[in-house]
Amino acid sequence: MGSALGPPAVLIYDGECASCRASALWIMRLAHSGGALEILPWRSAPRRERFPQVSDAMCATAMRLVLPDGRVLAGVDAVPELLHRIHGLGWLAAALALPGVGLPARHLSGWIARKRWRLLCNRR
């Protein structure tokens, strides 16, 4: 399956975190799942089989986006590519490239990823 962008990118997320799961589903719906994006929980066997280069340790620190060319983007670095895959939101990717935006966004994203269980995720 693919889209006008070519083969789908794969968003690897924390499937045990309710907020992460809801966010991944929301992003996929926005991407119209017309082949632009696929999602996989990082603890799943299919993720481990398809993307052995993306370790559990890497996934535990931030979401990962595996692009069709094999590049792997993490956390806030994945956001512009995700925005390009969502119809009508590609312009927001340019906003992240503005001077002074990247560093605070990176710090905020890292802080949220580290604190997500305490702040956002419901434990089972």
Secondary structure, DSSP 8 states (H G I E B T S, - for coil): --BTTBS-EEEEE-TTSHHHHHHHHHHHHHTTTSSSEEEEETTSHHHHHH-TTS-HHHHHHS-EEE-TTS-EEEGGGGHHHHHHTSTT-HHHHHHHTSTTTHHHHHHHHHHHHHHHHHHT----
